[in-house]
Amino acid sequence: MADEQALDEVVEFTSGLIRIDTTNRGGGDCQERPAAEYAAERLAGAGLEPLLLERTPGRTNVVARIAGTDPSADALLVHGHLDVVPAEAADWTVHPFSGEIRDGIVWGRGAVDMKNMDAMILAVVRSWARQGVRPRRDLVIAFTADEEASAEDGSGFLADRHPELFEGCTEGVSESGAFTFHDGTGRQIYPIAAGERGTGWLKLTARGRAGHGSKVNKENAVTRLAAAVTRIGEHEWPLRLTPTVRAALADLAALYGVEPDFSDVDGLLEKLGPAAKLVEATVRNSANPTMLDAGYKLNVIPGEAVAYVDGRYLPGGEEEFRTTLDRLTGPDVDWEFHHREVALQAPVDSPTFAKMSAAVQEFAPEGHVVPYCMSGGTDAKQFSRLGITGYGFAPLKLPEDLDYQALFHGVDERVPVEALHFGVRVLDRFLRTA
């Protein structure tokens, strides 16, 4: 089991990483190197030989390997990203880059997404070094840049340019799984991610005839774009159940004593109450307009108008997504992928999933483990190019008054010290046996 020093270090490292501002504003505006050096120094202190790798100066990744006791076993990738989304200090109770520890809680941007998991990994590895522990299978530890944007300087770069570092890896674990979900009735659910929707960020371009704002114009690019955006925003996508989501619904239905009627999924979701939040965003594709850009003067009709849409599609759903967008945009609006990444699916009946579940239940016997599919995406998408099956497993035991999912990219992001201790214990247990 992880030693007492590991429990202290996970808190210290979470706070220390938060204090290193690695805000990723997109377009290359980020510097992960100080955080990468922080992580590499602590890996080196555990007797490892971390590599610092960059595609772009300052956009630094860290990779290290721990040799397992069974050389015939497949390797396991354990990865976390070092960058965070922006935070407006004026909106926060505590400065987002203070890493302040107040009343048993660590505050700051990255406390759950995902410097907490980075700290857990470091704490576990260092605990093993002190105890002389080796895992069964080789572990590849990776801390990445640029996950909060395109991943081109992070996992994409590593997968494309340094695949040899991940030789033998068949599975990987990272963020967004094994956290406490409270359903409001006393039940504690621990969803482990076994899938991700694909990323289809879109750029829409409408072209028309430029002209004076006072004249009749039947070829107004803004009007054409607005109509397409409205159609997309109001579109009701059909239900599509993937094996992971079907398994999640079946397990939740059993937990609540509900008949799993897959012919009426919306009705089934209603019967699951608050627990429906775990799956409701992943029973369909989605497309949400997010940005508009048109015109340069109030009395001038522009010849072009642009919009951006955050699209997500289920495993096996990309073709339907494409054809639907063709129809919704219509003949006067063109669309293209601004950023595209694959949808993922992992088996929920694998030995690895069973070991993750067992690790959670050892330290949270009152909890109920279920699989789920992430509505968004992670670095697992890029690592899948190397044939690595990804799971979301960053364990946290959370109090009922802390909404984990609302803290992602939200104001006052924070994590309890006890949640970090739980995470270290569970991660240690899983990685020893994986």
Salt bridges, closest charged atoms under 4 A:
ASP3 OD2 - ARG130 NE 2.88
GLU9 OE1 - ARG126 NE 3.01
GLU9 OE1 - ARG130 NH1 3.61
GLU32 OE1 - ARG59 NE 2.60
GLU37 OE2 - ARG33 NE 2.89
GLU41 OE1 - ARG42 NH1 3.87
GLU54 OE2 - ARG33 NH1 2.74
ASP70 OD2 - ARG136 NH1 3.87
ASP83 OD1 - HIS81 ND1 3.16
GLU100 OE2 - ARG102 NE 2.96
ASP113 OD1 - HIS81 NE2 3.07
ASP113 OD2 - HIS409 NE2 3.04
ASP138 OD2 - ARG65 NH1 3.01
ASP146 OD1 - ARG59 NH2 3.25
GLU147 OE1 - HIS81 NE2 3.21
GLU148 OE2 - HIS81 NE2 3.80
GLU148 OE1 - HIS409 NE2 3.30
ASP153 OD1 - ARG55 NH1 2.98
ASP153 OD2 - ARG59 NH1 3.42
ASP160 OD2 - ARG385 NH1 2.93
GLU164 OE2 - HIS162 ND1 3.40
GLU171 OE1 - ARG137 NH2 3.17
GLU175 OE2 - HIS81 NE2 3.41
ASP183 OD2 - ARG187 NH1 3.65
GLU196 OE1 - LYS381 NZ 3.36
GLU219 OE2 - ARG209 NE 3.54
ASP266 OD2 - ARG284 NH2 3.01
GLU304 OE1 - ARG207 NE 3.55
ASP310 OD1 - ARG312 NE 2.66
GLU318 OE2 - ARG322 NH2 2.96
GLU318 OE2 - ARG340 NE 2.67
GLU320 OE2 - ARG240 NH2 2.70
ASP332 OD2 - ARG224 NE 3.67
ASP334 OD2 - ARG207 NH1 3.34
GLU341 OE2 - ARG385 NH2 2.83
GLU362 OE1 - ARG429 NE 2.28
GLU366 OE2 - LYS397 NZ 2.46
GLU413 OE1 - ARG109 NH1 2.75
GLU418 OE2 - HIS421 ND1 3.71
ASP428 OD1 - ARG432 NE 2.97
